[in-house]
């Protein structure tokens, strides 16, 4: 478990202020960010979140304090971290890219505003009453990542038109997200007459075992499910994919930047900025119950040509123009 607090900077002549004035100046709202993943997984999200906050007039470290709580892929830590945020009397709790973190926060408080970004349907998992009028103390952004398995499978098929046997790697512990991803991918595979093997992994050892199974079953290509635990094991997955020369499509741009073959998913930076905007609006007095759940509107398809060359894969001419970014 890791926790970080941004330093609150007080501007101009603090040494000459009366003590009461200085004490009053230090009373700034505290925003708590409950992360299911790890600090290094998506390093640009903090910048994007602060950008969204600044658009509403709040400056992280000056007019608002930001504290980060990371579970580092250990989902069983989330209730404890959420309870700590409640004890901290946080003004707003942010739960980026995690249904499990959002459910833990919702279980911990019915009064502190919660702003989420999740791939699951927030109505179906019981977070909000409806998308337009969430009700309660929870609202946020739907990334739609659990619904993008069909798109990722389609991109793999276009890359490898003769491939017949695919697999999807999931973490089964966030059960609802895992079930949604599996259903989406299996329906898409059935529609094109392909097979999809489901491989579950919730530990590093199980990831190793999953790749051994992929090799044994001669899987043609792999889809990695969006999941905070799997995000924290990005380096391990990239190494195994390279070692076994396996084509893999990932859910985040950051995966392709790190050396993954391809990625397709909602823009984490854009979603993080939206979380910052909603947080600022709530700090100004708006209620989560009245803020409609937003849907991700920016999606990124990234191709890493360096990795393609290493794997001996020629990217089809029809696929390259679809990419938002090509890594040379």
TIDRENDREN-625588 format. One line per field, with one value per residue (C-alpha): residue number from 1; residue in three letters; x, z, y. Coordinates in nm, 3 decimals. Layout:
// TIDRENDREN-625588
n (NUM ...)
res (ALA ...)
xx (X ...)
zz (Z ...)
yy (Y ...)
END
This chain:
// TIDRENDREN-625588
n (1 2 3 4 5 6 7 8 9 10 11 12 13 14 15 16 17 18 19 20 21 22 23 24 25 26 27 28 29 30 31 32 33 34 35 36 37 38 39 40 41 42 43 44 45 46 47 48 49 50 51 52 53 54 55 56 57 58 59 60 61 62 63 64 65 66 67 68 69 70 71 72 73 74 75 76 77 78 79 80 81 82 83 84 85 86 87 88 89 90 91 92 93 94 95 96 97 98 99 100 101 102 103 104 105 106 107 108 109 110 111 112 113 114 115 116 117 118 119 120 121 122 123 124 125 126 127 128 129 130 131 132 133 134 135 136 137 138 139 140 141 142 143 144 145 146 147 148 149 150 151 152 153 154 155 156 157 158 159 160 161 162 163 164 165 166 167 168 169 170 171 172 173 174 175 176 177 178 179 180 181 182 183 184 185 186 187 188 189 190 191 192 193 194 195 196 197 198 199 200 201 202 203 204 205 206 207 208 209 210 211 212 213 214 215 216 217 218 219 220 221 222 223 224 225 226 227 228 229 230 231 232 233 234 235 236 237 238 239 240 241 242 243 244 245 246 247 248 249 250 251 252 253 254 255 256 257 258 259 260 261 262 263 264 265 266 267 268 269 270 271 272 273 274 275 276 277 278 279 280 281 282 283 284 285 286 287 288 289 290 291 292 293 294 295 296 297 298 299 300 301 302 303 304 305 306 307 308 309 310 311 312 313 314 315 316 317 318 319 320 321 322 323 324 325 326 327 328)
res (UNK UNK UNK UNK UNK UNK UNK UNK UNK UNK UNK UNK UNK UNK UNK UNK UNK UNK UNK UNK UNK UNK UNK UNK UNK UNK UNK UNK UNK UNK UNK UNK UNK UNK UNK UNK UNK UNK UNK UNK UNK UNK UNK UNK UNK UNK UNK UNK UNK UNK UNK UNK UNK UNK UNK UNK UNK UNK UNK UNK UNK UNK UNK UNK UNK UNK UNK UNK UNK UNK UNK UNK UNK UNK UNK UNK UNK UNK UNK UNK UNK UNK UNK UNK UNK UNK UNK UNK UNK UNK UNK UNK UNK UNK UNK UNK UNK UNK UNK UNK UNK UNK UNK UNK UNK UNK UNK UNK UNK UNK UNK UNK UNK UNK UNK UNK UNK UNK UNK UNK UNK UNK UNK UNK UNK UNK UNK UNK UNK UNK UNK UNK UNK UNK UNK UNK UNK UNK UNK UNK UNK UNK UNK UNK UNK UNK UNK UNK UNK UNK UNK UNK UNK UNK UNK UNK UNK UNK UNK UNK UNK UNK UNK UNK UNK UNK UNK UNK UNK UNK UNK UNK UNK UNK UNK UNK UNK UNK UNK UNK UNK UNK UNK UNK UNK UNK UNK UNK UNK UNK UNK UNK UNK UNK UNK UNK UNK UNK UNK UNK UNK UNK UNK UNK UNK UNK UNK UNK UNK UNK UNK UNK UNK UNK UNK UNK UNK UNK UNK UNK UNK UNK UNK UNK UNK UNK UNK UNK UNK UNK UNK UNK UNK UNK UNK UNK UNK UNK UNK UNK UNK UNK UNK UNK UNK UNK UNK UNK UNK UNK UNK UNK UNK UNK UNK UNK UNK UNK UNK UNK UNK UNK UNK UNK UNK UNK UNK UNK UNK UNK UNK UNK UNK UNK UNK UNK UNK UNK UNK UNK UNK UNK UNK UNK UNK UNK UNK UNK UNK UNK UNK UNK UNK UNK UNK UNK UNK UNK UNK UNK UNK UNK UNK UNK UNK UNK UNK UNK UNK UNK UNK UNK UNK UNK UNK UNK UNK UNK UNK UNK UNK UNK UNK UNK UNK UNK UNK UNK)
xx (0.000 0.133 0.014 0.131 0.017 0.091 0.251 0.019 0.201 0.115 0.193 0.353 0.470 0.342 0.598 0.442 0.078 -0.094 -0.121 -0.499 -0.474 -0.214 -0.429 -0.730 -0.521 -0.426 -0.788 -0.819 -1.036 -0.869 -0.934 -0.854 -0.768 -0.825 -0.627 -0.660 -0.336 0.013 0.169 0.389 0.116 -0.034 0.202 0.018 -0.316 -0.221 -0.131 -0.455 -0.659 -0.498 -0.565 -0.935 -0.932 -0.762 -1.038 -1.276 -1.040 -0.866 -0.488 -0.354 -0.113 -0.239 -0.617 -0.683 -0.478 -0.457 -0.380 -0.317 -0.388 -0.269 -0.371 -0.107 -0.330 -0.428 -0.805 -0.850 -0.679 -0.941 -1.198 -0.924 -0.801 -1.156 -1.220 -0.902 -1.024 -1.353 -1.171 -0.960 -1.284 -1.193 -1.403 -1.428 -1.311 -1.190 -1.177 -1.003 -1.038 -1.172 -1.517 -1.375 -1.237 -1.565 -1.769 -1.531 -1.569 -1.948 -1.961 -1.751 -1.962 -2.304 -2.225 -1.881 -1.905 -1.744 -1.633 -1.546 -1.420 -1.513 -1.555 -1.868 -2.226 -2.266 -2.641 -2.599 -2.340 -2.555 -2.350 -2.612 -2.988 -2.957 -2.698 -2.884 -2.974 -2.735 -2.891 -2.695 -2.332 -2.176 -2.119 -1.838 -1.730 -1.791 -1.482 -1.671 -1.357 -1.557 -1.751 -1.444 -1.337 -1.515 -1.329 -0.993 -1.068 -1.161 -0.830 -0.638 -0.830 -0.748 -0.383 -0.382 -0.653 -0.558 -0.559 -0.831 -0.755 -0.746 -0.729 -0.826 -0.634 -0.853 -0.829 -1.134 -1.145 -1.343 -1.610 -1.856 -1.595 -1.444 -1.783 -1.865 -1.535 -1.570 -1.927 -1.828 -1.528 -1.700 -2.000 -1.768 -1.566 -1.878 -2.001 -1.686 -1.650 -1.343 -1.247 -1.152 -0.978 -1.036 -0.730 -0.761 -0.475 -0.478 -0.113 0.221 0.260 -0.079 0.025 0.329 0.102 -0.139 0.139 0.254 -0.101 -0.101 0.212 0.082 -0.248 -0.081 -0.285 -0.246 -0.296 -0.395 -0.622 -0.533 -0.838 -0.855 -0.776 -0.575 -0.389 -0.290 -0.182 0.060 0.205 0.254 0.631 0.587 0.326 0.537 0.840 0.640 0.476 0.819 0.972 0.698 0.667 0.295 0.090 -0.100 -0.349 -0.379 -0.644 -0.432 -0.207 0.050 0.083 0.183 0.417 0.590 0.644 0.312 0.222 -0.114 -0.358 -0.715 -0.920 -1.055 -0.802 -0.701 -0.574 -0.904 -1.104 -0.876 -0.928 -1.307 -1.270 -1.086 -1.365 -1.636 -1.433 -1.399 -1.770 -1.852 -1.606 -1.792 -2.118 -2.277 -2.409 -2.310 -2.679 -2.734 -2.424 -2.503 -2.266 -2.048 -1.928 -1.575 -1.563 -1.198 -1.056 -0.698 -0.566 -0.187 0.043 0.404 0.591 0.913 0.742 0.577 0.918 1.059 0.771 0.811 0.459 0.379 0.103 -0.165 -0.201 -0.568 -0.481 -0.223 -0.458 -0.691 -0.423 -0.426 -0.057 0.215 0.534 0.825)
zz (0.000 -0.089 -0.003 -0.130 -0.046 -0.266 -0.083 -0.023 -0.130 0.042 -0.163 -0.058 0.279 0.505 0.772 0.837 0.859 1.195 1.310 1.271 0.912 0.831 0.988 0.787 0.467 0.521 0.529 0.177 0.055 0.035 -0.266 -0.214 -0.513 -0.451 -0.708 -0.753 -0.953 -0.894 -0.922 -1.220 -1.425 -1.587 -1.506 -1.712 -1.536 -1.247 -1.489 -1.681 -1.360 -1.239 -1.578 -1.539 -1.189 -1.315 -1.572 -1.280 -1.096 -0.857 -0.849 -0.709 -0.423 -0.377 -0.355 -0.318 -0.161 -0.346 -0.170 -0.352 -0.210 -0.420 -0.368 -0.627 -0.770 -0.429 -0.440 -0.082 0.036 -0.121 0.166 0.416 0.199 0.141 0.516 0.569 0.316 0.505 0.837 0.666 0.599 0.234 0.042 -0.269 -0.339 -0.691 -0.810 -1.150 -1.382 -1.123 -1.049 -0.742 -0.598 -0.664 -0.494 -0.195 -0.168 -0.201 0.074 0.299 0.269 0.158 0.211 0.070 -0.308 -0.521 -0.881 -1.076 -1.410 -1.482 -1.775 -1.638 -1.660 -1.338 -1.327 -1.360 -1.083 -0.852 -0.837 -0.973 -1.026 -1.387 -1.617 -1.652 -1.285 -1.078 -0.740 -0.420 -0.380 -0.687 -1.049 -1.302 -1.645 -1.821 -2.021 -2.208 -2.192 -2.106 -2.432 -2.656 -2.665 -2.996 -3.146 -3.021 -3.160 -3.492 -3.506 -3.432 -3.703 -3.952 -3.850 -3.873 -4.123 -4.117 -3.737 -3.595 -3.225 -2.994 -2.617 -2.365 -2.041 -1.753 -1.380 -1.243 -0.909 -1.027 -1.125 -1.301 -1.521 -1.606 -1.698 -1.917 -2.104 -2.156 -2.285 -2.523 -2.668 -2.695 -2.875 -3.120 -3.179 -3.239 -3.493 -3.705 -3.649 -3.430 -3.098 -2.785 -2.492 -2.155 -1.929 -1.574 -1.372 -1.044 -0.945 -1.123 -1.108 -1.275 -1.555 -1.618 -1.619 -1.861 -2.111 -2.078 -2.168 -2.465 -2.601 -2.535 -2.711 -2.999 -2.953 -3.250 -3.062 -2.723 -2.592 -2.250 -2.053 -1.893 -1.527 -1.258 -1.147 -1.504 -1.553 -1.262 -1.433 -1.766 -1.776 -1.702 -1.977 -2.229 -2.156 -2.189 -2.513 -2.660 -2.538 -2.702 -3.009 -2.942 -3.100 -2.824 -2.820 -2.499 -2.361 -2.308 -2.514 -2.235 -2.309 -2.671 -2.570 -2.335 -2.618 -2.676 -3.037 -3.045 -2.808 -2.835 -2.568 -2.428 -2.368 -2.003 -2.013 -2.149 -1.891 -1.611 -1.724 -1.708 -1.354 -1.263 -1.409 -1.222 -0.900 -0.937 -1.004 -0.690 -0.482 -0.606 -0.469 -0.738 -0.621 -0.771 -0.783 -1.040 -1.255 -1.538 -1.583 -1.883 -2.150 -2.283 -2.620 -2.721 -2.818 -2.914 -3.147 -3.129 -3.334 -3.235 -3.560 -3.375 -3.200 -3.524 -3.693 -3.401 -3.432 -3.809 -3.862 -4.155 -4.065 -4.339 -4.541 -4.439 -4.069 -4.052 -4.153 -3.867 -3.605 -3.404 -3.333 -3.494 -3.301 -3.544)
yy (0.000 0.340 0.688 1.024 1.373 1.670 1.961 2.257 2.572 2.899 3.204 3.531 3.662 3.385 3.465 3.808 3.695 3.663 3.301 3.298 3.418 3.152 2.880 2.992 2.996 2.633 2.515 2.382 2.095 1.755 1.533 1.166 0.948 0.578 0.381 0.006 0.010 0.147 0.493 0.409 0.237 0.547 0.835 1.099 1.069 1.299 1.578 1.535 1.531 1.853 2.008 1.932 2.078 2.395 2.443 2.490 2.725 2.483 2.441 2.115 2.182 2.538 2.575 2.203 1.925 1.593 1.266 0.938 0.593 0.297 -0.065 -0.171 -0.442 -0.587 -0.556 -0.673 -0.352 -0.126 -0.133 -0.040 0.245 0.369 0.369 0.572 0.829 0.857 0.902 1.168 1.361 1.392 1.645 1.423 1.066 0.984 0.621 0.609 0.311 0.070 -0.068 -0.244 0.080 0.259 -0.012 -0.002 0.376 0.355 0.094 0.320 0.637 0.755 1.123 1.203 1.266 0.993 1.049 0.734 0.618 0.256 0.021 -0.147 -0.024 0.182 0.121 -0.255 -0.273 -0.061 0.257 0.498 0.501 0.617 0.773 1.104 1.143 0.933 1.011 0.952 1.056 0.890 1.000 0.988 0.867 0.535 0.436 0.160 -0.059 -0.369 -0.321 -0.287 -0.650 -0.700 -0.404 -0.535 -0.880 -0.725 -0.539 -0.859 -1.040 -0.764 -0.788 -1.169 -1.269 -1.639 -1.668 -1.893 -1.936 -1.634 -1.594 -1.328 -1.275 -1.157 -1.101 -1.287 -1.104 -0.800 -1.053 -0.824 -0.661 -1.000 -1.143 -0.843 -0.868 -1.243 -1.212 -0.933 -1.116 -1.454 -1.305 -1.128 -1.444 -1.652 -1.398 -1.442 -1.815 -1.798 -1.955 -1.761 -1.924 -1.753 -1.747 -1.616 -1.469 -1.279 -1.335 -1.308 -1.686 -1.731 -1.493 -1.715 -2.020 -1.850 -1.787 -2.149 -2.251 -2.012 -2.179 -2.530 -2.460 -2.276 -1.960 -1.724 -1.395 -1.257 -0.982 -0.839 -0.730 -0.383 -0.437 -0.256 -0.571 -0.661 -0.299 -0.336 -0.646 -0.470 -0.532 -0.903 -0.944 -0.753 -0.972 -1.294 -1.178 -1.098 -1.424 -1.631 -1.404 -1.369 -1.088 -0.906 -0.619 -0.419 -0.181 0.132 0.357 0.330 -0.044 0.017 0.299 0.053 -0.195 -0.370 -0.451 -0.269 -0.103 0.015 0.186 0.508 0.785 0.763 1.121 1.253 1.057 1.181 1.539 1.484 1.348 1.670 1.884 1.694 1.716 2.093 2.133 1.934 2.140 2.448 2.311 2.091 1.755 1.419 1.328 1.602 1.546 1.300 1.009 1.099 0.858 0.849 1.024 0.988 0.650 0.567 0.299 0.273 0.050 -0.013 -0.078 -0.159 -0.448 -0.559 -0.579 -0.776 -1.024 -1.040 -0.906 -0.680 -0.436 -0.444 -0.125 -0.110 -0.106 0.172 0.457 0.361 0.423 0.744 0.694 0.484 0.423 0.403)
END
